[in-house]
Amino acid sequence: MAVPKRKTSKSRRNKRRSHHRVSEVNILEDKKSGEYRLSHHIDLKSGYYNGKKILDL
């Protein structure tokens, strides 16, 4: 049976886990309405996307 010969140090363990972090959500403030929205999404309050009216509200 394979058993580790030495205890894994905290430093080595944490280096391995350095990529396990939660990524940030890209939230930005809309220029026209001032509402917060996700990037590359339609602003549901005004119906604009990329400066063009998409939804009629």
Rosetta blueprint (number, residue, H / E / L):
1 M L
2 A L
3 V L
4 P L
5 K L
6 R L
7 K L
8 T L
9 S L
10 K H
11 S H
12 R H
13 R H
14 N H
15 K H
16 R H
17 R H
18 S H
19 H H
20 H L
21 R L
22 V L
23 S L
24 E L
25 V L
26 N L
27 I E
28 L E
29 E E
30 D L
31 K L
32 K L
33 S L
34 G L
35 E L
36 Y E
37 R E
38 L E
39 S L
40 H L
41 H L
42 I L
43 D L
44 L L
45 K L
46 S L
47 G L
48 Y E
49 Y E
50 N L
51 G L
52 K E
53 K E
54 I L
55 L L
56 D L
57 L L
